[in-house]
Amino acid sequence: MKKIVMVAAVAAASLSLAACGGKKDAAPAADASATADAATDAASAAATDAAAATDAAAASTDAAAAK
């Protein structure tokens, strides 16, 4: 009985994936470039924020050690 239920579940999942997997048109190059630029800017901002947080943590650790 469990095997029948498992086969039915796998078949249903396979059919649902096949139904949802449509062919998409390629995005225009300008949109891809803008998306890549936005991702690069976001990554740069995150790296800057992480560096600032690291510097702040190091400064507070140094201040606590100096006491």
ABEGO torsion letter per residue (X at the ends): XAAAAAAAAAAAAAAAAAAABBBBBBBBAAAAAAAAAAAAAAAAAAAAAAAAAAAAAAAAAAAAAAX
